[in-house]
Amino acid sequence: MKRILLPLCMIAFIQSGYSDEAQPKPKLTEEQRAERRAMMAARRAERLAAAGGMVTKAPEGNFARIVSVQNKVPLQFIDGIAKQFNTGLFMQVEVSDMEPGVDVWDTIRKAQALPDTGLVTVIIDDDKLPRILSAMENGWSILNVNGIDDDLPPKEVYENRLRKEINRAFAQAAGAGLSLNKPCVMEPAFSLRELDAIQFPVISPEAMSKIQDVGNKKKIGRIVTKTYKTACEEGWAPAPTNDVQKAIWEKVHAIPATPMEIEFDPKKGR
C-alpha cells in the first residue's frame, strides 16, 4: 500500500505545482506600470548620481562633415540630424555652411580641404544633378535637395524625406551602401513614393557597423561618454565640479594608506 501512495502523493504535488504556474499573472494597470517605470528611473538616476553623473571625453582626430551650400534647408535642421550621428555612431560630426565652388566638383574639393576632414557630405540645390552622388573610397557624397518637395507634400512628410536622405547620403560617404535588410533607411528608393514608404528614418545597426569601421580607417574622432567614476579610473576625467565628483576624484587618486609590500629574496634576485 505504501508503494502505491508515495507515487500518488508525488503526482498530486507535481500537478498542484503545474496548476499554480498555469494561473495567469494579474495584469498591471497603466498607473502601476507608470509607478514601476518611475521607480526604475529613480534608481537609475540614483546610481548615476552616485557615480558623479556622465562626462564626455573631447574627441581627437578628423571630422566627419556635413557642409551646406544651399538655402532651402535651414542649417539648424541639418544640425539636429547630425546630433543623432554623434550619439548613435559616437563619431565627431560637424555641420557648417560654405560658399559654393565654380561647379559641384570644385565645391567637393573645397569641402574636403577643410582642416581635419575625413568624410564629407555636401548638400546642394541643383536642378541638373541626381538626388545622391557618392564616392565611398574618396570619402564624399552629395545630397541634392532640389525636387524633394515638387509634389507639395505636408511639412511632416517633407521633413521625413529630408531626414532620410541626409542619413542616406551621409551613410554612403561613410561606406554604407544600399541594404535589402529591413528595417533600414538604406533600403533602395527609386522614387519619392518609395522613399516615403521607408519606415525606419535612421541608419540601422548593420549600416552603423560599416560606418564605424570606415570612420576608424579615416581616423574620425570617437565620442566617449562614461560616468565620472569610470573616467577617473581611466585617467581622463575633468576636474570635479561638485561634492560627489570631488569625493570620487579624491578616492581614486588617493595614495593607499597601507601600500602593498613585496618581499625581496636576494638569493633569487639577479
N, C-alpha and C positions, 0 to 999 in steps of 0.2 A: 504493500500500500504506500509505503514511504517513497518507493522508487517512482511511483506514478505521480504523487502530489508535488514532488520537487520540480519536475519539469513544468507542470501546470502553473505553479506559482511564478516560475521564471517567465513563462509565456505571458501571463497576466501582467507582470511588471513591465515587460518589454512593450506590450500593446498599450499600456497606460502611458508610457513614455511617448510612443508614436502619436497617440491621440492628442497629447499636450502640444507636440510640435505642429500638428495639423491645424491647431487653433489659429485663426488669423490674428495677426498683431493689430491692436487698436490703432486706427489711423489718427495721425496728429492733425489738429485743427490748424488753420492758417496762422492763428495767433500763437499757438505753441511752436510752429516752425519758425516764426519771426523771433520768438524768445530764444530758441536754440541758436539761430544764426547770430543774434545779438550777443549771446553768451560766448560763442566761439570767437567772434570778432573781438570781444573784450579780452579774452585770454590771449589771442594773438598780439593784440596791442600791448598787453601787459608784458609778454615775453620780449617783444621788440623794444619796449621802453627800457626794460632791464638790461638789454644788450646795447643800449646807447643810441638806438634808432639806426636809420640807414644812412650811409655815406657813399659818395661816388668818387671813384678814382679818375683823375683827369687823364683822358686817353692820350696816347702818344702815337706818332706815325702819320700816315697820309689820311686825307679826307676822301670820302665819297661825296660828290657834289651834285646838287640839282640846281641848274642855272637857268633862270627865266630870261628870255629875250622877247617877250610879248606882253601885251597889256590886257589881254582878255581875262585871264585867270589871276586873281589877286595873289601876291606873294604870301600873304598870311594864310590863305587856304592851302597852298603848297607846303608851307612850313608845318601846318597841322598834320599833314600826312607824313612828312619826314620824321616827325617826332615818334610815329609808330615804328619806323625803321630803327630809330635809336633804341627803343625799348624792346622791340621784337627781335631784332637782329644783333643788338648790342654793338652796332657799328657807329663810327663817328661820321655823321651825315650833316652837311652844311648846305643851307639854301641861300641863294643870293640872286641878284639880277645883274645884267650886264648889257652894254651896248652891242647890238648885232654886228657881225663882221660884214665884209662885202658880199659874201654868199654864205650858204649854210656850212660849207666845209671850212671856210675861214672862221666862222663862229665856233665850230668844234675845236679848231686849233687854239683859238683864244681861250676857250673854257679849259682845255687840257693844260694850258700854260699857266693857269692859276697855281700859286705855290702849294706844294704838297698834295697835288691832286692824283689820286689813284684810279678813281672811277668817276664818270660824269654823265649825267642825263641833262640834255638841253631841251627846254620847252619852247617851241616856236609857234607862230601862227602864219601859215603859208598855204595859199590855195593851189599850189602846184605839186606839193610833195605828199606822199602817203602818210598814214597815221603814225606808224612807228618804223624807224630805221635803226639798226643796231650793228655794231661790230664788236662782238664779245671779246675777241682776242685783243683788240685795241682798247677795250675798257670804256666804250662810249655808246650812247643811244640818243636818238632824237624822238621826242614826242611832239606831234603836230596837232594842236587843239582846233585847227580850222575844220569846220564842218561837223563838229561833235554835237552841235545844237541846231543843225539845219532843220530838223523836224519840229522845232519849238517845243521841246519836252518840258514837263513840270520841273521846278527847281530841284526837287529831291532826286529825280531821275538824272538830270544833268550833272549834279554834283556826284552821284554814284558813278556815272560814266567817267568823270574826271578822276575820281579816287581809284577806280580800277585801272585806268590807263596809265596813271602815274606809277602805280605799283608794277604794272606790266613792263613799262619802259625801263624803270629802274632795275627790275629783276633781269631784264635782258642785258643791260650794260654790265651787270654783275655776274653773268654767266649762267642764268637760269633760262632755258628755252621753254617752248610750249609743252604742256603736260596734258595727258589724257586721264590722269588720276583726278578723281573728284572727292571733295570739293576743292577747287583751286582757282585762283584768279588767272592762272596761266593757261586755262583751257583755251583752245582755239576759238576766235570770234571773228568771223568773216563779214559781219555786218553789225550795225548798231543794235539790231534786234537780238542777235546772238550775244552781244556784249551785255545788254540789259538782262539776258537770261542767266548770266553767271551769278550764282547766288553768294559765292564767297568773295567778298570785295578786297581781301588782303592776301599776301603771299602765304602759301601753305608750308608746313614743316618740310616737305620734300624739297621744294624750291629753296627754302631757307638754308638747308644744309649745303646746297651747291653755292649759294651766295656767300656763306661764311667761309667756305673753302677758298673761293676766288678772292674774297676780301683779305684772307691771310696771305695769299700769294702777292696781292697788290699792296700789302703792308698797311691796310686800313686800320686805324686806331680802334682798339676794343674798349667799350664802355664797361667798367666793372663796378657793380653796386653790391655792397655787403653790409652786415651790421658793423657798428663801430668797434665792438669787441673783436670780431674777426679781422677787421682792418688793422687794429692794434697788434694782434698776434702775427699778422703777415708783414707788419712794419711800414705801412703806407698811410696810416690814419692821420688826418689833420689834427691840429691842436684842439683839445677839448673845449666845448662851448657851454657846458652846463655841469652841474654837480655829478650827475650819473656818469657822463663821459670822463670827467676828471678822475673819479674813483676807479673806473676801468683802466684809464691810462696809467695811473699810479700803480695799480696792482700788476699790470702786465710788465711795466718797466722797472718794477721794484727789484733791488738786489736781494737774493734769498737770505733770510735771516740765518739759516743753517746751510751753508754751501756744502755740496757733496764732496766727500773726502775720498781720495783714491790712494790706496796703499801702494808704495813702490818697492819692489823687491830688487835690490841691486844685483843679486845673483842672476836674476832672469833678465834684467835690463841690459841694453847694449850702448 
